[in-house]
């Protein structure tokens, strides 16, 4: 199934860097997919790594606060996902709707000994389809409010 469009900018599009000069995202040329049940966007790199490229505001991962852009997703509920297609990962997460998903993630962390890769686990409640629709409707309402001063 095709990736869903959303109100969030695709990480593969150009953006303006600190100098204001248009730049290409480091994720340009990669496939990406929104994993709506947990509120993240993953990109698939040629080496089979699945990396978090963005986190949906008000999504499950955003509310939990422990998933970060740049984290690599290693497995979901003990199922190895490195090298899996984005559609396979999305389907697996959707099959967990209404229950918990434990994600094993890897993050590069700066330590006194240099950059080290650390693995950690995060358990998130996977949103059911009805919850996702309610969230999306709430977000549209929030963005349609006009403030008058």
N, C-alpha and C positions, 0 to 999 in steps of 0.2 A: 504494500500500500504506500502511496506517496506521503512524504512528510507533510504534516499539517502546518498551515501558515498561522502566524500568531502576531501579537502586537510587539514582539521582541525583535530587535534587529538581528539579522543573521550574522554570525561571526565571520562569514566568508565575504562580506561586503566591505567596501572601503570605509575608512573612518579618518578623522583628523587626529594626528599625533599631538604631542605637547607643543610643537612649533606651529601648529595650525595647517601643516602641509598634509594633503590627502595621502593616506598610506593604505596598503593592503593588510588585512588581518593575517596573523601567522597561520590561521586555519584555512586560508584561501586554497581552493583546489581539493579540499577534502569533502567527504560526505558527512552530513550532519542530520540528526533527527531529534525531535522533541520527545522525551519520554515523560508524557504528561502525568502518569500515575504518581510519579515522585517529584515532578517539577524541575527537571534538568534537561539540558540539550547536550547530547554526546556527539563528538566527532570521531570518525574512524580514520586512523592513520594507516599508511601503507604497511607498517610493521604489525598490524593487527591490534594495536593499542586503541582502547576506547577512552577518550579523555572528556571530562566535563568542560564544555566551552562556555556555558552560561547557566544561570539558575533563575527560574521564573519567580518574579516577585509574588509573594503571597502563596507560593506553592509549598508542598510538604517539605522539601529540602531547605527552602529559604526559612520557613518557620522553625525548623529544627536547628539550623545555624551551624552545623558541623561539616557540611559538604562545601568544598571551595572550587572555584574555577581553576583548572589545571590538574585536579585530582584525576588519577587513572582508575577506572573501574575494573577490578579483577574478577569478582564473582558476585552473584546474587543468590542468596540462600544456599550457598555452597556449590552452586553451579558455575563452573568456569566460563567466563564470557569473552576473554581475550581471543581475538580471531573470529568471533561470531559476527554475523551481520547485525546492523542496527535494527532491522525488522525483527530478527530473532530475539534480541534483548528486549525490545518494546513488547513483543508478544508474551514473553516470559513475565515481565513486570505486570502487564495487563491481566495475566492469569492469576495474579496475586491480589487483585482488587478487593478491598475490604479486609485485608489481613496485613500482616507485617512482612517487610522485606529487609533482610540483613545484607547490607552492601559491604564488601571488602574493598577498600580503596587504598591506593598508594599515593603518597604526597612527597615531593622534594622539600626538605626542611633544612634551613641554614643553621648549622651548629658551630661550635668553636673549632670543630675538626673539618669544617667545610660543609658542602651540601651532602646530605644523606637522605636516602629513600626510606620513609617510614610507612608501615602498613597499619591500618586501623579499621575497625568495624563500626558501622552506623546502622541502627535499626529504625526504619521509617514505616509509618502506617501508609499503605498504598491507597490512594484515593479511589473510590468507586466512581463509575461514569457519572452518576447523578451528582456527586460532590464536585466533580470537575466542571460540569455544566453550571452549577450554582456559583462556583468560583469565577468562571469566565464571565457570567452575567454580572456578578458583583464588580469585577474589574472594569467592565464596559461602563457600568453606572458611575464608578469613581472617575473615570476619564472623561465622562460627558458632563460632569459638574463644572459650571462656569462661575468663577468667583467675581463678584462685583464689589468694588470698594467705594 
